[in-house]
């Protein structure tokens, strides 16, 4: 008999509705799996009672025929989403005792759709990181291993806890956030799917801010269909968020089709970067052939300003982080470090020195520098101009194609500690993901295969504004043609 934890969201939903098993059985199996996987450090807080409470409501609703879209489905919640009465620390000492008196819009939407919550998932501190090693609660460990090695592997970041939990079958799906690739890169590293929708599709209200013009919530799950199911529940206009888009939420699951006849897929010539491993480029070429087999016509396109995307991102994102994180001063909420005999300024310094980790401090300092008098125009203003050019490149490209295909990341997952002392090498993990973030476009990673060490590799699809359906359909076409990626023998 197949364990319930091995089933996808769609399989759990349909089996529950058919009466094959109860919602309580689903919740109990996942709660047990979560307890048995402490070695991964994926969950910061476990909430088995909330999963069971939602399951009880789902079982009653099935009897009265009043089911909701996600009735019977327990999910993991990234620690960046405010959850009423449940710790929301953003992976930081600074918010180590923060119990929100309110619920984020996205988590509230999922709750309203019937979903339960298994717990809060580990992440890089304030979503700043590409390996989930910057968290104050310790790193997340991927359920994957290199062939012939027991070295701990990163699940990627910042949504590393979400990626590890879904890949390890201790959550059927999880929320993530993506500022410059933090859904897509960890999805690629752990052999799952993850989509960042168009900026503004998901409300940012109640999500701890990193970079306000870039942050966007999205789902992480094992299949394209599961991502579509979750995304429908997560999205929607929110008057509490001034950047929320007042547009209808499509029925993405109902619209899924792997028939891409009449579609054109753009292949950007600038993404052939020197030094990219041959297996990454080989998978990219294979992805083009899979989409061709699905009926799409490959066309070469140009995104000439892509080479400036990474430095542009690492000016804009830290600048916005510097502004957003200024609120953590020891006065209003969060950590407070009092210096005996000191004044208010000493308390500010002590609080921020103790509350923030090294990577957060690094980005705050970069951001404060580029916003300072004398450097604002030289760096921040110029970066905003380059961002406009990158957006313009995409608009021109979508006059020639319907979607764009690239690799998700320039490598497979690496060992914990392998790049932690080299910030530049870590930042380069987002080289393929950042341009779509700067342009606010929907983008998705889907599993494409494994490398020579047996670690997952992802393919990256970018769509036009508000065209998540084409991205999901192309992802489904790849999913149907790519070899299945199976976790090696459980080690934890």
C-alpha positions as CSV (number, residue, x, y, z in Angstrom):
1,X,0.0,0.0,0.0
2,X,1.3,3.5,-1.0
3,X,1.8,5.7,2.0
4,X,-0.4,8.8,2.1
5,X,2.8,10.9,2.4
6,X,3.9,9.6,-1.0
7,X,0.8,11.1,-2.7
8,X,0.6,14.4,-4.4
9,X,-1.9,17.2,-3.4
10,X,-4.1,16.3,-6.3
11,X,-4.1,12.6,-5.3
12,X,-4.8,13.4,-1.6
13,X,-7.6,15.7,-2.6
14,X,-9.3,13.3,-5.0
15,X,-8.8,10.2,-2.7
16,X,-10.2,12.1,0.3
17,X,-13.2,13.2,-1.7
18,X,-13.7,9.6,-3.0
19,X,-13.7,8.3,0.5
20,X,-10.5,6.2,0.1
21,X,-9.2,7.7,3.4
22,X,-10.1,10.4,5.9
23,X,-8.5,13.8,6.3
24,X,-7.6,12.8,9.8
25,X,-5.6,9.9,8.4
26,X,-3.7,12.3,6.1
27,X,-2.9,14.7,8.9
28,X,-1.8,11.9,11.3
29,X,0.5,10.4,8.7
30,X,2.1,13.7,7.9
31,X,2.4,14.7,11.5
32,X,4.2,11.4,12.2
33,X,6.5,12.0,9.2
34,X,7.4,15.4,10.4
35,X,8.3,14.1,13.8
36,X,10.5,11.4,12.2
37,X,12.5,13.9,10.1
38,X,14.0,16.2,12.8
39,X,17.5,15.5,11.3
40,X,16.6,17.7,8.3
41,X,15.9,20.7,10.5
42,X,13.2,21.7,8.1
43,X,10.5,22.7,10.6
44,X,11.2,25.4,13.2
45,X,7.8,25.0,14.8
46,X,5.4,22.0,14.6
47,X,1.7,22.5,14.7
48,X,0.1,19.0,14.7
49,X,-2.9,20.3,16.5
50,X,-3.7,22.8,13.7
51,X,-3.3,20.1,11.0
52,X,-5.7,17.9,13.0
53,X,-8.2,20.7,13.6
54,X,-8.4,21.4,9.8
55,X,-8.7,17.7,9.2
56,X,-11.6,17.3,11.6
57,X,-13.4,20.2,9.8
58,X,-12.7,18.6,6.4
59,X,-14.1,15.2,7.5
60,X,-17.3,16.9,8.8
61,X,-17.6,19.0,5.6
62,X,-17.3,15.8,3.5
63,X,-20.3,14.4,5.3
64,X,-22.3,17.6,4.7
65,X,-21.1,17.9,1.1
66,X,-19.6,21.4,1.7
67,X,-15.9,20.8,0.9
68,X,-13.5,23.5,0.1
69,X,-10.7,23.4,-2.6
70,X,-8.0,22.3,-0.2
71,X,-10.1,20.4,2.4
72,X,-8.0,17.5,3.8
73,X,-4.7,19.0,2.7
74,X,-2.1,19.9,5.4
75,X,0.7,22.2,4.2
76,X,4.0,23.6,5.5
77,X,4.3,27.4,6.0
78,X,7.5,29.3,5.4
79,X,8.5,31.2,8.6
80,X,8.2,34.5,6.7
81,X,4.4,34.4,6.8
82,X,2.7,35.8,9.9
83,X,0.6,33.1,11.5
84,X,-1.7,34.2,14.3
85,X,-0.4,32.9,17.7
86,X,2.4,30.8,16.1
87,X,6.0,31.9,16.1
88,X,7.0,33.9,13.1
89,X,10.8,34.6,13.4
90,X,11.9,35.1,9.7
91,X,14.7,32.8,10.7
92,X,16.2,35.5,12.9
93,X,17.1,36.1,16.6
94,X,15.6,39.5,16.0
95,X,12.1,38.1,15.9
96,X,12.8,35.0,18.1
97,X,9.8,35.7,20.4
98,X,7.3,37.2,17.9
99,X,3.8,35.7,18.1
100,X,1.7,37.6,15.5
101,X,-1.8,38.7,16.6
102,X,-2.8,38.5,13.0
103,X,-2.6,36.2,9.9
104,X,-0.9,37.0,6.6
105,X,-3.3,37.2,3.7
106,X,-1.7,34.3,1.8
107,X,-1.9,31.9,4.8
108,X,-5.4,33.2,5.6
109,X,-6.4,32.4,2.0
110,X,-5.0,28.9,2.3
111,X,-6.8,28.4,5.6
112,X,-10.1,29.7,4.1
113,X,-9.6,27.1,1.3
114,X,-9.6,24.4,3.9
115,X,-5.9,23.7,4.2
116,X,-4.3,22.7,7.6
117,X,-0.8,23.8,8.8
118,X,1.8,21.2,9.7
119,X,4.2,23.9,11.0
120,X,6.6,26.7,10.2
121,X,9.4,26.0,7.9
122,X,13.1,27.0,8.3
123,X,14.6,29.6,6.0
124,X,17.6,31.9,5.5
125,X,17.4,34.8,7.9
126,X,15.0,37.5,6.5
127,X,15.1,35.5,3.3
128,X,18.7,36.6,2.6
129,X,20.6,33.6,1.4
130,X,20.9,30.9,-1.3
131,X,21.7,27.8,0.9
132,X,19.6,28.1,4.1
133,X,22.8,28.5,6.1
134,X,22.1,32.0,7.4
135,X,19.2,31.0,9.7
136,X,19.6,31.6,13.4
137,X,18.1,28.2,14.0
138,X,20.7,26.3,12.1
139,X,20.9,25.1,8.4
140,X,18.3,22.9,6.7
141,X,19.7,19.7,5.3
142,X,18.5,18.4,1.9
143,X,17.1,14.8,1.8
144,X,19.4,14.3,-1.2
145,X,23.0,13.0,-1.1
146,X,25.7,12.9,-3.7
147,X,26.3,9.3,-5.0
148,X,29.0,7.7,-2.8
149,X,29.0,10.5,-0.3
150,X,27.4,11.3,3.1
151,X,28.2,15.0,3.0
152,X,25.2,17.2,4.0
153,X,23.8,19.0,0.9
154,X,22.1,22.3,0.8
155,X,18.4,22.4,-0.2
156,X,19.0,25.9,-1.6
157,X,17.5,29.1,-0.2
158,X,16.0,31.1,1.1
159,X,13.0,28.7,1.0
160,X,15.2,25.8,1.9
161,X,12.9,24.4,4.6
162,X,10.0,24.4,2.2
163,X,12.0,22.6,-0.5
164,X,13.4,20.0,1.8
165,X,10.0,19.3,3.4
166,X,8.3,18.8,0.1
167,X,11.1,16.7,-1.4
168,X,11.3,14.5,1.8
169,X,7.6,13.9,1.8
170,X,7.0,15.6,5.1
171,X,4.7,18.1,3.5
172,X,2.6,17.6,0.3
173,X,3.1,21.3,-0.5
174,X,4.5,24.4,1.1
175,X,4.6,28.2,0.7
176,X,7.7,30.0,-0.3
177,X,8.7,33.5,-1.2
178,X,10.9,34.6,-4.1
179,X,12.8,37.9,-4.2
180,X,15.5,36.9,-6.6
181,X,15.1,33.1,-7.0
182,X,14.3,31.9,-3.5
183,X,11.4,29.6,-4.7
184,X,12.9,28.5,-8.0
185,X,16.6,27.7,-7.0
186,X,15.6,25.5,-4.0
187,X,13.0,23.8,-6.1
188,X,15.7,22.9,-8.7
189,X,18.1,21.7,-6.0
190,X,15.6,19.3,-4.4
191,X,13.8,18.0,-7.5
192,X,10.4,19.6,-7.0
193,X,8.4,22.3,-8.7
194,X,8.0,25.9,-7.6
195,X,6.5,29.0,-9.2
196,X,6.8,32.7,-8.6
197,X,3.7,34.4,-10.0
198,X,3.5,37.8,-11.5
199,X,4.5,40.5,-9.0
200,X,1.3,41.5,-7.2
201,X,-0.6,38.3,-7.8
202,X,-0.1,37.2,-4.1
203,X,-0.6,39.8,-1.4
204,X,2.5,40.7,0.5
205,X,0.5,41.7,3.6
206,X,1.7,39.9,6.7
207,X,4.9,38.6,5.0
208,X,8.0,39.9,6.7
209,X,9.6,42.2,4.2
210,X,13.0,41.9,2.5
211,X,12.8,43.9,-0.7
212,X,9.3,45.3,-1.2
213,X,9.5,45.8,-5.0
214,X,10.7,42.2,-5.5
215,X,9.1,40.0,-2.8
216,X,6.4,37.6,-4.1
217,X,4.9,34.5,-2.5
218,X,4.3,31.3,-4.4
219,X,3.8,27.5,-4.0
220,X,6.3,24.7,-3.9
221,X,5.1,21.2,-4.5
222,X,6.0,17.9,-6.2
223,X,4.1,18.5,-9.5
224,X,3.0,21.3,-11.8
225,X,-0.7,20.4,-11.1
226,X,-0.1,20.7,-7.4
227,X,1.5,24.2,-7.9
228,X,-1.6,25.3,-9.9
229,X,-3.9,24.0,-7.2
230,X,-2.1,25.9,-4.5
231,X,-1.6,29.1,-6.5
232,X,-5.3,29.4,-7.1
233,X,-5.9,29.4,-3.4
234,X,-3.0,31.8,-2.5
235,X,-3.7,34.5,-5.1
236,X,-6.3,37.3,-5.0
237,X,-6.7,41.1,-4.7
238,X,-6.0,42.5,-1.2
239,X,-6.8,46.1,-0.4
240,X,-4.4,45.9,2.5
241,X,-1.5,45.6,0.0
242,X,-1.0,48.7,-2.2
243,X,1.0,46.5,-4.7
244,X,-1.7,43.9,-5.0
245,X,-3.2,43.4,-8.5
246,X,-7.0,43.8,-8.8
247,X,-7.4,41.1,-11.4
248,X,-9.4,37.9,-11.6
249,X,-7.6,34.7,-10.4
250,X,-7.8,32.2,-13.3
251,X,-8.6,28.5,-13.0
252,X,-5.1,27.4,-13.6
253,X,-5.6,23.7,-12.8
254,X,-8.6,23.5,-15.2
255,X,-6.6,25.2,-17.9
256,X,-3.6,22.8,-17.7
257,X,-2.6,21.4,-21.1
258,X,0.7,20.1,-22.4
259,X,-0.3,20.8,-26.0
260,X,1.9,23.7,-27.0
261,X,1.0,23.8,-30.7
262,X,1.2,27.4,-32.0
263,X,3.4,28.5,-29.1
264,X,7.0,29.8,-29.5
265,X,9.6,29.3,-26.9
266,X,12.4,31.9,-26.6
267,X,16.0,30.8,-26.1
268,X,18.1,33.8,-24.9
269,X,21.6,33.7,-26.4
270,X,23.0,35.7,-23.5
271,X,22.3,32.9,-21.0
272,X,25.0,30.8,-22.6
273,X,27.5,31.8,-19.8
274,X,31.1,30.8,-19.8
275,X,31.9,28.4,-17.1
276,X,28.5,26.8,-16.9
277,X,28.8,23.0,-16.5
278,X,28.3,21.1,-19.7
279,X,25.5,19.0,-18.0
280,X,23.5,22.2,-17.4
281,X,23.7,23.3,-21.0
282,X,22.9,19.7,-22.1
283,X,19.8,19.7,-20.0
284,X,18.8,23.0,-21.4
285,X,19.1,21.7,-25.0
286,X,17.1,18.6,-24.0
287,X,14.4,20.9,-22.5
288,X,14.2,22.7,-25.9
289,X,13.6,19.3,-27.6
290,X,10.9,18.4,-25.0
291,X,9.0,21.6,-25.7
292,X,9.5,21.1,-29.5
293,X,8.0,17.6,-29.1
294,X,5.0,19.3,-27.3
295,X,4.4,21.4,-30.3
296,X,6.3,24.6,-29.5
297,X,8.7,26.3,-31.9
298,X,12.1,27.3,-30.5
299,X,13.3,30.8,-31.5
300,X,16.5,32.5,-30.5
301,X,15.9,35.8,-28.7
302,X,18.1,38.5,-27.1
303,X,18.0,39.8,-23.6
304,X,21.0,42.2,-23.9
305,X,20.9,43.7,-20.4
306,X,20.7,40.3,-18.6
307,X,24.4,40.5,-17.9
308,X,23.7,43.5,-15.6
309,X,20.8,41.9,-13.8
310,X,22.8,40.4,-10.9
311,X,24.7,43.6,-9.9
312,X,21.5,45.6,-10.4
313,X,19.6,43.2,-8.1
314,X,22.4,43.4,-5.4
315,X,22.0,47.1,-5.3
316,X,18.2,47.4,-5.3
317,X,17.5,44.5,-3.0
318,X,19.9,45.5,-0.2
319,X,18.8,49.1,-0.5
320,X,15.2,48.1,0.1
321,X,16.3,45.7,2.9
322,X,18.2,48.5,4.6
323,X,15.0,50.6,4.6
324,X,12.7,47.8,5.7
325,X,14.9,46.4,8.4
326,X,15.5,49.8,10.0
327,X,12.3,49.1,12.1
328,X,14.1,46.5,14.1
329,X,15.7,48.8,16.6
330,X,14.7,47.3,20.0
331,X,12.0,49.8,20.6
332,X,8.8,48.7,18.9
333,X,8.9,44.8,18.9
334,X,11.4,42.0,18.7
335,X,14.7,41.7,20.4
336,X,15.9,44.4,22.8
337,X,19.5,44.5,24.1
338,X,20.0,47.1,26.9
339,X,23.5,48.3,27.6
340,X,24.0,49.1,31.3
341,X,24.8,52.8,31.6
342,X,24.2,53.4,27.9
343,X,21.8,55.5,26.1
344,X,19.2,55.0,23.3
345,X,21.9,54.9,20.6
346,X,23.8,52.2,22.5
347,X,20.6,50.1,22.8
348,X,20.1,50.5,19.0
349,X,23.6,49.3,18.3
350,X,23.5,46.4,20.8
351,X,20.1,45.2,19.6
352,X,21.0,45.1,15.9
353,X,24.5,43.7,16.5
354,X,23.0,40.8,18.5
355,X,19.7,40.3,16.5
356,X,21.1,40.2,13.0
357,X,23.3,37.6,11.5
358,X,26.4,38.3,9.3
359,X,24.6,38.1,5.9
360,X,21.8,40.4,7.0
361,X,24.3,42.9,8.3
362,X,26.3,42.7,5.1
363,X,23.2,43.5,3.0
364,X,22.1,46.3,5.3
365,X,25.5,47.9,5.0
366,X,25.5,47.6,1.2
367,X,22.0,49.0,1.1
368,X,22.8,51.9,3.4
369,X,25.9,52.7,1.4
370,X,24.1,52.8,-2.0
371,X,21.4,55.0,-0.5
372,X,23.8,57.4,1.1
373,X,24.3,61.0,0.0
374,X,26.8,61.1,-2.8
375,X,26.2,57.5,-3.9
376,X,22.4,57.4,-4.4
377,X,22.6,58.6,-8.0
378,X,25.8,56.7,-8.8
379,X,24.3,53.4,-7.7
380,X,20.7,53.2,-6.7
381,X,19.3,55.5,-9.4
382,X,21.5,53.9,-12.1
383,X,20.3,50.4,-11.0
384,X,16.7,51.5,-11.3
385,X,17.4,52.7,-14.9
386,X,19.0,49.3,-15.7
387,X,16.1,47.6,-14.2
388,X,13.8,49.5,-16.6
389,X,16.0,48.4,-19.5
390,X,15.8,44.7,-18.4
391,X,12.0,45.0,-18.3
392,X,12.0,46.5,-21.8
393,X,14.2,43.6,-23.0
394,X,11.5,41.2,-21.9
395,X,8.7,43.1,-23.4
396,X,10.5,43.1,-26.8
397,X,11.3,39.4,-26.4
398,X,7.6,38.5,-25.8
399,X,6.8,40.1,-29.1
400,X,8.7,37.1,-30.6
401,X,7.8,34.3,-28.2
402,X,5.2,33.1,-25.7
403,X,7.6,31.8,-23.1
404,X,11.3,31.7,-22.4
405,X,13.3,28.6,-21.4
406,X,16.6,28.7,-19.4
407,X,18.4,26.6,-16.8
408,X,17.2,27.4,-13.2
409,X,20.6,27.5,-11.6
410,X,24.2,27.3,-12.8
411,X,24.9,24.2,-10.9
412,X,23.3,21.4,-8.9
413,X,23.1,21.6,-5.1
414,X,26.4,22.0,-3.2
415,X,27.6,20.8,0.2
416,X,26.9,22.8,3.3
417,X,29.9,25.0,4.0
418,X,31.2,24.7,0.5
419,X,30.4,28.4,-0.5
420,X,29.5,30.0,2.9
421,X,32.8,31.9,3.1
422,X,32.4,33.3,-0.5
423,X,29.4,35.7,-0.8
424,X,30.0,36.4,-4.5
425,X,29.9,32.6,-5.4
426,X,26.7,32.3,-3.3
427,X,25.1,35.3,-5.1
428,X,25.9,33.8,-8.5
429,X,23.4,31.0,-7.7
430,X,20.7,33.4,-8.8
431,X,22.2,34.5,-12.1
432,X,19.4,32.9,-14.2
433,X,16.5,33.7,-11.8
434,X,17.1,37.3,-11.0
435,X,16.1,38.9,-14.4
436,X,12.5,37.6,-14.1
437,X,12.3,39.0,-10.6
438,X,13.5,42.4,-11.6
439,X,10.9,42.4,-14.4
440,X,8.1,41.1,-12.1
441,X,7.4,38.2,-14.4
442,X,5.9,34.7,-13.6
443,X,8.6,32.1,-13.6
444,X,8.8,28.4,-12.6
445,X,11.3,25.7,-12.0
446,X,10.5,22.1,-13.0
447,X,12.7,19.0,-12.5
448,X,14.6,18.0,-15.7
449,X,16.9,15.3,-14.6
450,X,20.0,14.6,-12.4
451,X,23.7,15.4,-12.8
452,X,26.6,12.9,-12.7
453,X,26.5,12.9,-8.9
454,X,22.8,11.9,-8.9
455,X,21.6,15.4,-7.8
456,X,18.5,17.1,-9.3
457,X,18.7,19.8,-12.0
458,X,15.9,22.1,-12.9
459,X,14.6,23.9,-16.0
460,X,13.4,27.4,-15.8
461,X,10.3,28.8,-17.6
462,X,9.6,32.6,-17.8
463,X,6.2,33.9,-19.0
464,X,4.7,37.3,-19.9
465,X,3.0,39.4,-17.3
466,X,-0.1,37.6,-15.8
467,X,0.4,34.6,-18.1
468,X,1.0,32.0,-15.5
469,X,-1.1,29.6,-17.5
470,X,1.5,29.3,-20.4
471,X,4.3,28.8,-17.8
472,X,2.3,26.0,-16.1
473,X,1.4,24.4,-19.4
474,X,5.0,24.4,-20.6
475,X,6.1,23.1,-17.2
476,X,3.5,20.2,-17.6
477,X,4.9,19.4,-21.0
478,X,8.4,19.1,-19.6
479,X,7.2,17.1,-16.6
480,X,5.5,14.6,-18.9
481,X,8.7,14.1,-20.9
482,X,11.4,14.3,-18.3
483,X,12.6,11.2,-16.5
484,X,11.1,10.8,-13.0
485,X,13.3,12.0,-10.2
486,X,13.2,9.6,-7.2
487,X,14.8,10.3,-3.9
488,X,17.6,7.8,-3.0
489,X,17.1,5.6,0.0
490,X,16.0,7.5,3.1
491,X,18.9,8.3,5.3
492,X,17.3,10.4,8.1
